[in-house]
């Protein structure tokens, strides 16, 4: 289903870009909203945070952007806890360095901080969206939201110094065979530059751009409006289209989704539930600190 949604999102985005190009802003904005919505749904499905499009609608039918950011921050926190389980297990093994896993945790923490910052700015946009999006854009608006665009661009192109994959998988070799598969999937979830990291970053960007449509979609469809180049929502939509196009964001989502194993959801959901993670890694009854099992 995710690949189908991305295919539709690509078509809607091409339509939005064309309509903006010929000055049909109302229909271009509607097509852009549809493209962002489909891409957001595809990413949430691919991240296995939700199971079906129907359950997705229940989660984000109201205040969608706020809920999505909350989900992403919670997802990151659970990843941090799952890595801590791995570290606890490795502490019992002599000669094993925890540095690669600590680097992973720092990367997750950085992402979480940026998600929280972007969420706050999206909330600020939401508060103003209902009253100003059909008004002329001001110089203050341009300055403020151009800075936000730059933050979004930096966020989706971030490249934290991360541990070498070879070093991470050397750590895996120290684990019992029954724990290696789960640990490897956890590392793939958390590592910078992997498909999951890419999808989380782009989801945050798409959700920020989409927030103005939560308050304006019915007006765009049914209300008599005069929209031109200087209308705030037109300016906002054009910036979104240009940035998405320049960074190839929807194509990047399509690529990341295609790289995911179709059966990965069966492993992800247990991974982000700490108690089940403990059981899968053989730590249902962890030993006291400093005392290996059997002492």
C-alpha positions as CSV (number, residue, x, y, z in Angstrom):
1,X,0.0,0.0,0.0
2,X,2.9,2.4,0.8
3,X,4.3,2.2,-2.7
4,X,0.9,2.8,-4.2
5,X,0.4,5.9,-2.1
6,X,3.8,7.2,-3.1
7,X,3.0,6.7,-6.7
8,X,-0.2,8.8,-6.3
9,X,1.8,11.4,-4.3
10,X,4.2,11.8,-7.2
11,X,1.4,12.3,-9.7
12,X,-0.3,14.9,-7.4
13,X,3.0,16.7,-6.9
14,X,3.6,16.9,-10.7
15,X,0.0,18.2,-11.1
16,X,0.6,20.9,-8.4
17,X,3.8,22.0,-10.0
18,X,2.1,22.4,-13.4
19,X,-0.9,24.2,-12.0
20,X,1.3,26.7,-10.1
21,X,3.3,27.2,-13.3
22,X,0.2,28.3,-15.2
23,X,-1.2,30.4,-12.3
24,X,-4.0,28.1,-11.2
25,X,-3.1,28.5,-7.6
26,X,-6.3,27.2,-5.9
27,X,-6.2,23.8,-7.7
28,X,-2.4,23.7,-7.4
29,X,-2.7,24.1,-3.6
30,X,-5.3,21.3,-3.4
31,X,-3.0,19.0,-5.5
32,X,-0.1,19.9,-3.2
33,X,-2.1,19.1,-0.1
34,X,-3.2,15.7,-1.6
35,X,0.5,14.9,-2.5
36,X,1.7,15.7,1.0
37,X,-1.1,13.8,2.6
38,X,-0.4,10.7,0.5
39,X,3.3,10.9,1.2
40,X,2.8,11.3,4.9
41,X,0.5,8.2,5.0
42,X,3.0,6.2,2.9
43,X,5.8,7.0,5.4
44,X,3.8,6.2,8.5
45,X,2.9,2.9,6.9
46,X,6.5,2.2,5.9
47,X,7.8,3.0,9.4
48,X,5.3,0.4,10.7
49,X,4.0,3.0,13.1
50,X,0.5,2.3,11.8
51,X,-0.8,-0.8,10.0
52,X,-3.5,0.4,7.6
53,X,-4.7,3.6,6.0
54,X,-7.9,3.2,8.0
55,X,-6.0,3.2,11.3
56,X,-3.9,6.1,10.1
57,X,-7.0,8.2,9.6
58,X,-8.0,7.5,13.2
59,X,-4.6,8.7,14.5
60,X,-4.3,12.0,12.6
61,X,-7.9,13.0,11.8
62,X,-7.5,16.0,14.1
63,X,-4.4,18.2,14.6
64,X,-2.5,15.9,12.4
65,X,0.9,17.6,12.5
66,X,0.9,17.7,16.3
67,X,0.1,14.0,16.5
68,X,2.8,13.1,13.9
69,X,5.5,14.9,15.7
70,X,4.4,13.3,19.0
71,X,4.6,9.9,17.3
72,X,8.1,10.6,15.9
73,X,9.5,11.8,19.2
74,X,8.0,8.9,21.1
75,X,9.4,6.5,18.4
76,X,12.9,8.0,18.9
77,X,12.7,7.7,22.7
78,X,11.8,4.0,22.3
79,X,14.7,3.5,20.0
80,X,17.0,5.0,22.6
81,X,15.6,2.6,25.3
82,X,16.0,-0.4,23.0
83,X,19.7,0.5,22.4
84,X,20.2,0.8,26.2
85,X,19.0,-2.8,26.4
86,X,21.7,-3.8,24.0
87,X,24.3,-1.9,26.0
88,X,23.3,-3.6,29.2
89,X,23.7,-6.9,27.6
90,X,27.2,-6.0,26.2
91,X,28.4,-4.7,29.6
92,X,28.4,-8.3,30.8
93,X,30.9,-9.3,28.0
94,X,34.6,-8.6,28.6
95,X,36.5,-6.5,26.0
96,X,33.5,-5.1,24.2
97,X,33.3,-1.4,23.6
98,X,30.0,0.4,23.8
99,X,31.2,3.5,21.9
100,X,29.4,2.6,18.6
101,X,26.1,2.2,20.4
102,X,26.7,5.4,22.3
103,X,27.3,7.2,19.0
104,X,24.0,5.9,17.7
105,X,22.2,7.2,20.8
106,X,23.7,10.7,20.4
107,X,22.5,10.7,16.8
108,X,19.0,9.8,18.0
109,X,19.1,12.5,20.7
110,X,20.1,15.1,18.1
111,X,17.2,14.1,15.9
112,X,14.8,14.2,18.8
113,X,15.9,17.7,19.8
114,X,15.4,18.9,16.2
115,X,12.0,17.2,16.0
116,X,10.9,19.0,19.1
117,X,12.2,22.4,17.8
118,X,10.5,21.9,14.4
119,X,7.3,20.8,16.2
120,X,7.2,24.0,18.2
121,X,7.6,26.1,15.1
122,X,4.9,24.1,13.3
123,X,2.6,24.8,16.2
124,X,3.3,28.5,15.9
125,X,2.4,28.4,12.2
126,X,-0.8,26.5,13.0
127,X,-2.0,29.2,15.5
128,X,-1.7,31.9,12.7
129,X,-2.8,29.8,9.8
130,X,-6.5,30.1,10.2
131,X,-6.4,33.9,10.3
132,X,-3.7,34.9,7.9
133,X,-3.1,32.4,5.1
134,X,-5.5,34.2,2.7
135,X,-4.0,37.6,3.5
136,X,-1.1,39.2,1.6
137,X,2.3,37.9,2.7
138,X,4.4,40.5,4.5
139,X,8.2,41.1,4.6
140,X,8.2,39.9,8.2
141,X,6.4,36.7,7.0
142,X,9.0,36.2,4.3
143,X,11.9,36.6,6.6
144,X,10.5,34.4,9.3
145,X,9.3,31.5,7.1
146,X,12.4,31.6,4.9
147,X,14.4,30.8,8.0
148,X,12.0,27.9,8.7
149,X,12.5,26.7,5.1
150,X,16.3,26.7,5.7
151,X,15.8,24.7,8.9
152,X,13.7,22.2,7.0
153,X,16.3,21.9,4.3
154,X,19.1,21.4,6.8
155,X,17.0,18.8,8.7
156,X,16.3,16.6,5.7
157,X,19.9,16.8,4.6
158,X,21.5,16.4,8.0
159,X,24.5,14.1,8.1
160,X,25.6,13.6,11.7
161,X,29.1,12.1,12.2
162,X,28.0,8.5,12.8
163,X,29.8,5.4,13.7
164,X,31.1,3.2,11.0
165,X,28.8,0.4,10.1
166,X,31.7,-2.0,10.3
167,X,32.3,-1.1,13.9
168,X,28.6,-1.6,14.7
169,X,28.5,-5.0,13.2
170,X,31.7,-6.0,15.1
171,X,29.7,-5.3,18.2
172,X,27.0,-7.7,16.9
173,X,29.5,-10.5,16.7
174,X,29.7,-10.5,20.5
175,X,26.0,-11.3,20.9
176,X,24.4,-14.7,21.1
177,X,23.1,-15.9,17.8
178,X,19.5,-15.6,18.8
179,X,19.9,-11.9,19.6
180,X,21.9,-10.9,16.5
181,X,18.9,-10.6,14.1
182,X,17.0,-8.3,16.5
183,X,20.1,-6.2,17.2
184,X,20.9,-5.8,13.5
185,X,17.4,-4.6,12.8
186,X,17.7,-2.1,15.7
187,X,20.9,-0.8,14.3
188,X,19.3,-0.4,10.9
189,X,16.5,1.6,12.5
190,X,18.8,3.9,14.4
191,X,21.7,4.6,12.1
192,X,22.1,7.9,10.3
193,X,21.7,7.7,6.6
194,X,19.5,4.6,6.7
195,X,16.1,4.4,5.1
196,X,14.3,4.8,8.5
197,X,16.3,7.9,9.4
198,X,15.6,9.3,6.0
199,X,11.8,8.7,6.2
200,X,11.6,10.2,9.7
201,X,13.4,13.4,8.6
202,X,11.2,13.8,5.5
203,X,8.0,13.0,7.4
204,X,8.8,15.9,9.8
205,X,9.3,18.3,6.8
206,X,6.1,17.2,5.0
207,X,4.1,17.5,8.2
208,X,5.3,21.1,8.7
209,X,4.4,22.1,5.1
210,X,1.0,20.4,5.5
211,X,-0.1,22.1,8.6
212,X,-1.6,25.2,6.9
213,X,-4.0,22.9,5.0
214,X,-5.5,21.6,8.2
215,X,-7.2,24.9,8.5
216,X,-7.8,25.9,4.9
217,X,-8.7,22.9,2.8
218,X,-12.5,23.4,2.9
219,X,-12.1,27.1,2.1
220,X,-9.8,26.3,-0.9
221,X,-12.4,23.9,-2.2
222,X,-15.7,25.7,-1.6
223,X,-15.1,29.4,-0.8
224,X,-14.9,32.2,-3.3
225,X,-11.3,33.4,-3.0
226,X,-8.9,35.7,-4.8
227,X,-5.5,34.1,-4.8
228,X,-2.4,35.6,-6.4
229,X,1.4,35.5,-6.1
230,X,1.3,37.7,-2.9
231,X,-1.3,35.6,-1.0
232,X,0.4,34.0,2.0
233,X,-0.8,30.4,1.2
234,X,0.3,30.7,-2.4
235,X,3.7,31.9,-1.4
236,X,3.9,29.1,1.2
237,X,2.8,26.5,-1.3
238,X,5.3,27.7,-4.0
239,X,8.2,27.6,-1.5
240,X,7.2,24.0,-0.5
241,X,7.0,22.9,-4.1
242,X,10.3,24.4,-5.0
243,X,12.1,22.9,-2.0
244,X,10.5,19.4,-2.5
245,X,11.5,19.6,-6.1
246,X,15.0,20.8,-5.5
247,X,15.7,18.2,-2.9
248,X,13.8,15.4,-4.7
249,X,12.0,14.6,-1.5
250,X,9.2,12.5,-2.8
251,X,11.6,10.5,-5.0
252,X,13.8,10.0,-1.9
253,X,10.7,8.7,0.0
254,X,10.0,6.3,-2.9
255,X,13.6,5.0,-2.8
256,X,13.7,4.6,1.0
257,X,10.4,2.7,1.0
258,X,11.6,0.4,-1.8
259,X,14.7,-0.4,0.3
260,X,12.7,-1.7,3.2
261,X,12.2,-5.4,3.7
262,X,8.5,-6.3,3.4
263,X,8.6,-8.3,6.6
264,X,10.3,-5.7,8.6
265,X,7.2,-4.7,10.5
266,X,7.2,-8.0,12.3
267,X,10.5,-7.0,13.8
268,X,10.0,-3.2,14.3
269,X,7.0,-3.3,16.5
270,X,8.7,-5.6,19.1
271,X,11.9,-3.5,18.8
272,X,10.1,-0.3,19.9
273,X,8.4,-2.0,22.8
274,X,11.1,-2.3,25.5
275,X,9.7,-5.3,27.4
276,X,9.4,-7.4,24.3
277,X,12.9,-6.2,23.3
278,X,14.2,-7.4,26.6
279,X,12.7,-10.9,26.0
280,X,14.0,-11.1,22.4
281,X,17.5,-10.2,23.6
282,X,17.4,-12.8,26.4
283,X,17.1,-10.2,29.2
284,X,13.7,-10.9,30.6
285,X,15.3,-11.3,34.0
286,X,18.4,-9.1,33.9
287,X,21.1,-9.7,36.4
288,X,22.1,-7.1,38.9
289,X,24.7,-4.6,37.5
290,X,28.2,-6.0,37.6
291,X,27.0,-9.6,38.1
292,X,26.8,-11.7,34.9
293,X,24.1,-14.4,34.7
294,X,25.0,-17.4,36.8
295,X,27.0,-15.4,39.4
